[in-house]
Amino acid sequence: MPQPDHVMALPVPAPESLDPDLQAHFAKCLDKLGLVPNVLRAYSARPKKLRNFISLYNELMLGASGLSKLEREMIAVVVSSANHCYYCLVAHGQAVRALSGDPQLGEMLVMNYRVAPLSLRQRSMLDFAWKLTVTPQAVGESDRQILGQAGFTEEEVFDIADTVGFYNMSNRVASAVDMIPNPEYHALSR
């Protein structure tokens, strides 16, 4: 059964109506990924917000950090699992499959990260991400200490928290506007 075929429940502008810089970004996505992620198409309804989203995403997910790209994608999936965000589970689950070379890892993180055979570092990071998502008021010094004992620096703890915060925001926006992932994600990296 196919998923709904809309980008989101609200209108999305035609790509050719966007400013040249955004059209160029979409072309770069097509060249690198073979698709324009629907999250970008959805945000294109608000061009300034799209530019901010691209900038923040690039800094969080591609910028300098002691966290690997895979670890950041793992956080995205676990946060999205806690929030039941269909868009991000599909899109970032695919990224975990691609980066890890392990389609089972992507599925375990989507359904229940606790069943995955993870390193102490990864387990501590994902436990923190889950707790910060589900019970943020309960996060305290002992949680940061656990991350430190698992080998994370103070800067990496900040990067974990920042990534968790970003995906909680993204999940809520995606859920609120019924954002649907690109269907291509389902078959990739299997």
C-alpha positions as CSV (number, residue, x, y, z in Angstrom):
1,M,0.0,0.0,0.0
2,P,1.6,3.3,-1.0
3,Q,1.9,6.2,1.4
4,P,0.1,9.5,0.6
5,D,1.6,11.2,-2.4
6,H,1.7,14.8,-1.0
7,V,4.7,16.7,0.3
8,M,2.7,18.1,3.2
9,A,-0.9,19.0,3.9
10,L,-0.3,22.7,3.1
11,P,0.5,24.1,-0.3
12,V,4.0,23.8,-1.6
13,P,5.4,26.3,-4.2
14,A,6.7,25.1,-7.5
15,P,10.5,24.8,-7.4
16,E,10.8,27.1,-10.4
17,S,9.1,29.9,-8.5
18,L,11.9,29.9,-5.8
19,D,14.7,32.4,-5.7
20,P,17.8,31.4,-7.7
21,D,19.9,30.4,-4.6
22,L,17.1,27.9,-3.5
23,Q,16.8,26.6,-7.0
24,A,20.5,26.0,-7.0
25,H,20.3,24.2,-3.6
26,F,17.5,22.0,-5.0
27,A,19.6,21.2,-8.1
28,K,22.5,20.3,-5.8
29,C,20.3,17.9,-3.9
30,L,19.1,16.3,-7.1
31,D,22.7,15.9,-8.2
32,K,24.0,14.4,-4.9
33,L,20.9,12.5,-3.7
34,G,18.8,11.9,-6.8
35,L,15.9,13.7,-5.1
36,V,15.0,16.9,-3.3
37,P,14.0,15.9,0.3
38,N,10.4,16.8,0.9
39,V,11.4,18.6,4.1
40,L,13.1,21.2,1.9
41,R,10.1,21.4,-0.5
42,A,7.9,21.9,2.6
43,Y,10.0,24.6,4.0
44,S,10.2,26.3,0.6
45,A,6.7,27.7,1.4
46,R,8.7,30.0,3.8
47,P,12.0,30.8,1.9
48,K,13.7,32.6,4.8
49,K,12.9,29.7,7.1
50,L,14.2,27.3,4.5
51,R,17.5,29.1,4.3
52,N,17.7,29.0,8.1
53,F,16.8,25.3,8.2
54,I,19.4,24.5,5.6
55,S,22.1,26.4,7.5
56,L,21.2,24.9,10.9
57,Y,20.9,21.4,9.4
58,N,24.3,21.7,7.7
59,E,26.0,22.9,10.9
60,L,24.4,20.2,13.1
61,M,24.7,17.3,10.7
62,L,27.8,18.1,8.6
63,G,29.7,20.6,10.7
64,A,32.8,20.0,12.8
65,S,32.0,17.8,15.8
66,G,33.4,14.8,17.7
67,L,30.2,13.1,16.8
68,S,30.3,11.1,13.6
69,K,27.7,11.6,10.9
70,L,26.3,8.2,11.7
71,E,26.0,9.1,15.4
72,R,24.1,12.2,14.5
73,E,21.8,10.3,12.3
74,M,21.3,7.7,15.0
75,I,20.2,10.5,17.3
76,A,17.8,11.7,14.7
77,V,16.2,8.3,14.4
78,V,15.9,7.7,18.2
79,V,14.3,11.1,18.8
80,S,12.0,10.5,15.9
81,S,11.1,7.1,17.3
82,A,10.1,8.6,20.6
83,N,8.0,11.2,18.8
84,H,6.6,8.8,16.2
85,C,7.6,11.1,13.4
86,Y,7.0,9.2,10.2
87,Y,8.9,11.6,8.0
88,C,12.1,11.5,10.0
89,L,11.9,7.8,10.8
90,V,11.9,7.0,7.1
91,A,14.4,9.6,5.9
92,H,16.9,9.2,8.8
93,G,16.4,5.5,9.1
94,Q,17.6,5.3,5.5
95,A,20.6,7.5,6.4
96,V,21.5,5.1,9.2
97,R,21.3,2.2,6.8
98,A,23.5,3.9,4.3
99,L,26.1,5.2,6.7
100,S,26.3,2.0,8.7
101,G,26.0,-0.4,5.8
102,D,23.6,-2.3,8.1
103,P,19.9,-2.3,7.1
104,Q,19.1,-4.1,10.4
105,L,20.6,-1.4,12.5
106,G,18.4,1.2,10.8
107,E,15.3,-0.9,11.5
108,M,16.3,-1.6,15.1
109,L,16.7,2.1,15.8
110,V,13.4,3.0,14.2
111,M,11.5,0.4,16.3
112,N,13.4,0.1,19.6
113,Y,17.1,1.2,19.8
114,R,17.5,-0.9,23.0
115,V,17.6,-4.1,21.0
116,A,20.5,-3.0,18.9
117,P,24.0,-4.2,19.7
118,L,25.6,-0.8,20.4
119,S,28.9,0.3,21.9
120,L,28.8,1.9,25.4
121,R,29.3,5.2,23.7
122,Q,26.4,4.8,21.4
123,R,24.1,3.4,24.0
124,S,24.8,6.2,26.4
125,M,24.3,8.8,23.7
126,L,20.9,7.3,22.6
127,D,19.7,6.8,26.2
128,F,20.4,10.5,26.8
129,A,18.6,11.4,23.5
130,W,15.6,9.4,24.5
131,K,15.4,10.8,28.0
132,L,15.9,14.4,26.8
133,T,13.0,13.8,24.3
134,V,10.6,12.0,26.6
135,T,11.3,13.5,30.0
136,P,13.4,16.7,29.4
137,Q,12.7,18.0,32.9
138,A,14.4,14.9,34.4
139,V,17.7,15.5,32.7
140,G,20.4,16.6,35.1
141,E,24.1,16.5,36.0
142,S,24.2,12.7,36.4
143,D,23.1,12.3,32.8
144,R,25.9,14.5,31.6
145,Q,28.3,12.5,33.8
146,I,27.2,9.3,32.2
147,L,28.0,10.7,28.8
148,G,31.4,11.9,30.1
149,Q,32.1,8.4,31.5
150,A,31.3,7.0,28.0
151,G,34.0,9.2,26.6
152,F,32.1,12.2,25.4
153,T,33.7,15.6,25.8
154,E,31.8,18.6,27.0
155,E,31.6,19.9,23.5
156,E,30.2,16.6,22.3
157,V,27.6,16.6,25.1
158,F,26.5,20.0,23.8
159,D,26.4,18.7,20.2
160,I,24.2,15.7,21.3
161,A,21.8,18.1,23.1
162,D,21.7,20.5,20.2
163,T,21.0,17.6,17.7
164,V,18.3,16.2,20.0
165,G,16.7,19.7,20.2
166,F,16.7,20.2,16.5
167,Y,15.0,16.9,15.8
168,N,12.4,17.4,18.4
169,M,11.6,20.7,16.7
170,S,11.7,19.1,13.2
171,N,9.5,16.2,14.3
172,R,6.8,18.6,15.6
173,V,6.8,20.6,12.4
174,A,6.7,17.5,10.2
175,S,3.8,16.0,12.3
176,A,1.9,19.3,12.4
177,V,1.8,19.7,8.6
178,D,1.6,16.0,7.7
179,M,4.9,16.0,6.0
180,I,5.4,12.8,4.0
181,P,8.9,11.4,3.2
182,N,10.1,10.9,-0.4
183,P,9.0,7.4,-1.4
184,E,12.5,6.7,-2.7
185,Y,13.8,6.5,0.8
186,H,11.9,3.2,1.5
187,A,14.0,1.2,-1.0
188,L,17.4,2.8,-0.5
189,S,20.3,1.0,1.3
190,R,18.4,-2.3,1.8
